[in-house]
Amino acid sequence: MIKFFRHIRKSLLMENKTSRYFKYAIGEIILVVIGILIALQINNWNEEKKQFTYESKILTEIYRGLQTDSARIVSWIKPRVHRSLQASNQLMEDIHNKKYPGDSVFQARFKNLKSSGYLTINFGPYETLKSNGLDKIKNESLRFKLVDIFESVFRRQLNFIESRDELQKNFREEMWRKFKKLNTYISSTKKITLGNKVEKKTFYDYRFLQLISAERSVSSTMDYRSEVILESMSVVLNDLRSYFDQNNIDYEKKFKINALGVRSQLSDSTYVRSK
């Protein structure tokens, strides 16, 4: 092709057709420029496609991580927290009324007293996005909300839960050591008979009341803060679903929450939890 154009230029010069030669030269330059522009456009299309592929993939992982954490809080954390709150309220009411509820009832309530568990958030996909550059997300509103929920909402709520727990950590550990024998006994699956022993030595022990109060405080904090987290998750999940629908991205994936409330698909996840 190059030899062909070179032959045309040489022929025009030899025939002394200067005007036609210049017209031809200008046309050739225009063709070269158009070729370069087309090549640049194709390159831009390829870059945009790669950018969109990465953006879609990382947002899908973030979505699934949030969906998993939300499901875990609703199906695992919340019920445990509510059982703990109910148990502490009932025990405090029994003590206030100076009425021992009976061995089986006391055993059930005592078992649920310390059952709020840990609240964990999967930061893995977000940290991957952060390390590669948050500007990979072109939607400014969505990018802002992701930064806000992971850097502000989640960390603030988890830190609050942790700090509140730390305030009473030593006392709670001391109280659980104090009632370790009772705790071990009650944790048994066998039917127990405590009777007057519990009623006299534990049920009316002011330290036992303090322990119940401390556990209720921790569970109340967990209940409120987890609700704040769920509300924020709901907003971001809805925004992500809108993004996926607008771009025809398949984001739904069926999964199960196991006995520990953890999804197994994200093997490389980074979890941050309240202590």
C-alpha positions in Angstrom: 0.0 0.0 0.0 2.8 2.4 0.9 4.6 1.6 -2.4 1.4 2.3 -4.3 1.0 5.8 -2.8 4.7 6.4 -3.3 4.4 5.5 -7.0 1.5 7.9 -7.5 3.5 10.8 -5.9 6.5 10.0 -8.1 4.4 9.9 -11.2 2.8 13.3 -10.5 6.2 14.9 -9.9 7.7 13.4 -13.1 4.7 14.7 -15.1 5.2 18.1 -13.5 1.6 18.1 -12.2 2.4 20.1 -9.1 -1.1 21.3 -8.2 -2.5 17.8 -8.4 0.5 16.6 -6.4 -0.3 19.0 -3.6 -3.9 18.1 -3.6 -2.9 14.5 -3.4 -0.5 15.2 -0.5 -3.2 17.1 1.4 -5.6 14.2 0.9 -3.0 11.7 2.0 -2.3 13.7 5.2 -6.1 13.9 5.9 -6.3 10.1 5.5 -3.4 9.6 7.9 -5.0 12.0 10.5 -8.3 10.2 10.1 -6.6 6.8 10.6 -4.9 8.1 13.8 -8.2 9.5 15.1 -9.9 6.2 14.4 -7.1 4.3 16.2 -7.4 6.7 19.2 -11.1 6.3 19.3 -10.9 2.5 19.2 -8.3 2.7 22.0 -10.6 4.9 24.1 -13.4 2.5 23.5 -11.3 -0.4 24.7 -10.2 1.6 27.8 -13.8 2.5 28.6 -14.8 -1.1 28.2 -12.1 -2.2 30.6 -13.0 0.5 33.0 -16.7 -0.4 32.9 -15.8 -4.1 33.4 -13.8 -3.4 36.5 -16.3 -0.9 37.8 -19.1 -3.4 37.4 -17.2 -6.2 39.0 -16.0 -4.3 42.0 -19.4 -2.8 42.6 -21.0 -6.2 42.3 -18.6 -7.5 45.0 -19.3 -4.6 47.2 -23.1 -5.1 46.7 -22.9 -8.8 47.6 -20.7 -8.1 50.6 -23.2 -5.5 51.9 -26.1 -7.9 51.1 -24.4 -10.6 53.1 -23.7 -8.4 56.1 -27.2 -7.1 56.1 -28.7 -10.6 56.0 -26.4 -11.7 58.8 -27.4 -8.8 61.0 -31.1 -9.4 60.4 -31.1 -13.1 60.7 -28.3 -13.7 63.2 -27.3 -10.6 65.2 -30.7 -9.0 65.8 -32.4 -12.1 67.1 -29.5 -12.8 69.6 -29.5 -9.2 70.7 -33.3 -9.2 71.3 -33.1 -12.5 73.2 -30.4 -10.9 75.4 -32.4 -7.8 76.0 -35.5 -9.8 76.8 -33.7 -12.0 79.2 -32.0 -9.1 81.0 -35.3 -7.2 81.3 -37.1 -10.3 82.6 -34.4 -11.1 85.1 -34.3 -7.5 86.4 -38.1 -7.5 86.7 -38.0 -10.8 88.7 -35.3 -9.4 91.0 -37.2 -6.1 91.5 -40.4 -8.1 92.4 -38.3 -10.4 94.5 -39.8 -13.4 92.7 -37.6 -16.3 91.7 -39.1 -17.6 88.4 -38.2 -21.2 88.9 -35.2 -23.3 87.7 -36.2 -24.0 84.1 -37.2 -20.3 83.4 -34.1 -19.0 85.2 -31.9 -21.4 83.2 -33.4 -20.2 79.9 -33.0 -16.5 80.7 -29.5 -16.9 82.0 -28.4 -18.7 78.9 -29.7 -15.9 76.7 -28.2 -13.2 78.8 -24.8 -13.2 77.1 -25.8 -13.9 73.5 -25.5 -10.6 71.5 -22.5 -11.8 69.5 -20.2 -9.8 67.3 -21.1 -7.4 64.6 -18.8 -7.8 61.6 -18.6 -5.7 58.4 -16.8 -7.0 55.2 -14.4 -4.2 54.1 -12.6 -6.4 51.6 -14.1 -5.3 48.2 -14.1 -1.6 49.3 -10.5 -1.8 50.3 -9.6 -3.3 46.9 -11.4 -0.4 45.2 -9.7 2.1 47.5 -6.2 0.7 46.7 -6.9 0.8 43.0 -8.3 4.3 43.1 -11.8 5.5 44.1 -11.9 7.5 40.9 -12.6 4.1 39.1 -16.2 4.7 40.1 -17.4 7.3 37.6 -20.8 7.9 39.3 -19.9 10.7 41.8 -23.0 10.3 43.9 -22.5 6.6 44.2 -18.8 7.0 44.9 -19.5 9.6 47.7 -22.1 7.2 49.3 -19.6 4.3 49.3 -16.9 6.4 50.9 -19.4 7.7 53.5 -20.8 4.4 54.5 -17.4 2.6 54.8 -15.2 5.4 56.1 -17.7 7.1 58.3 -20.9 5.2 59.1 -19.4 1.7 59.6 -16.3 2.8 61.4 -18.1 5.2 63.6 -20.7 2.7 64.7 -18.3 -0.1 65.2 -16.0 2.1 67.2 -18.9 3.2 69.3 -19.9 -0.4 70.0 -16.3 -1.3 70.8 -15.7 1.7 73.1 -18.9 1.1 75.0 -18.0 -2.5 75.4 -14.5 -1.6 76.6 -15.9 0.7 79.3 -17.5 -2.3 81.0 -15.1 -5.1 79.7 -13.2 -5.6 83.0 -16.2 -5.5 85.1 -18.2 -7.9 83.0 -15.2 -10.3 82.8 -14.9 -10.1 86.6 -18.6 -10.8 87.1 -18.6 -13.7 84.6 -15.7 -15.2 86.5 -17.6 -14.7 89.7 -20.5 -16.7 88.3 -18.4 -19.1 86.2 -19.5 -22.1 88.1 -23.2 -21.2 87.7 -22.7 -20.3 84.1 -21.0 -23.7 83.4 -23.8 -25.5 85.3 -26.6 -23.6 83.5 -25.0 -24.0 80.1 -25.5 -27.8 80.4 -28.2 -29.3 78.2 -29.4 -31.3 81.1 -32.4 -30.3 83.2 -31.1 -28.6 86.4 -32.3 -28.2 89.9 -31.0 -25.0 91.6 -33.7 -24.1 94.1 -32.7 -22.2 97.1 -29.0 -22.2 96.3 -29.5 -19.9 93.4 -32.3 -17.9 95.0 -30.1 -17.1 98.0 -26.6 -16.9 96.7 -27.1 -15.6 93.2 -30.5 -14.3 92.4 -30.4 -11.6 95.1 -26.7 -10.9 94.8 -26.3 -7.2 93.9 -23.3 -8.1 91.7 -25.6 -10.4 89.7 -27.9 -7.4 89.2 -24.9 -5.3 88.1 -23.9 -8.0 85.6 -27.4 -8.1 84.1 -27.4 -4.3 83.9 -24.0 -4.4 82.1 -25.1 -7.0 79.6 -28.3 -5.1 78.9 -26.3 -1.9 78.2 -24.1 -3.7 75.8 -27.0 -5.3 74.0 -28.9 -2.1 73.8 -25.9 -0.4 72.2 -25.6 -3.2 69.7 -29.3 -3.1 68.9 -29.3 0.6 68.2 -26.0 0.8 66.3 -26.8 -2.2 64.2 -30.1 -0.6 63.2 -28.2 2.6 62.1 -25.9 0.4 60.0 -28.9 -1.5 58.4 -30.6 1.8 57.4 -27.4 3.0 55.8 -26.9 -0.3 54.0 -30.4 -0.2 52.7 -29.8 3.2 51.0 -26.6 2.1 49.4 -27.9 -1.2 48.3 -30.9 0.5 46.6 -28.5 2.9 44.8 -26.3 0.0 43.6 -29.4 -1.9 42.3 -30.4 1.2 40.3 -26.9 1.4 38.8 -27.0 -2.3 37.9 -30.4 -2.1 36.4 -29.5 1.0 34.3 -26.4 -0.9 33.0 -28.0 -4.3 32.5 -25.7 -6.0 35.0 -26.5 -9.3 36.6 -25.8 -8.7 40.3 -28.1 -11.2 42.1 -26.5 -14.3 43.6 -28.2 -16.8 45.8 -26.4 -17.7 49.0 -27.0 -19.1 52.4 -26.0 -17.7 55.8 -24.3 -20.5 57.7 -24.6 -21.3 61.5 -22.1 -18.6 62.3 -23.9 -16.0 60.1 -21.0 -15.8 57.6 -21.2 -16.3 53.8 -18.4 -18.4 52.4 -18.2 -17.1 48.8 -15.8 -14.2 49.6 -12.7 -16.1 50.5 -10.5 -13.1 50.3 -12.7 -10.8 52.4 -11.4 -8.5 55.1 -13.8 -8.3 58.0 -13.8 -5.6 60.6 -15.8 -6.4 63.7 -16.9 -4.9 67.0 -15.1 -6.5 69.9 
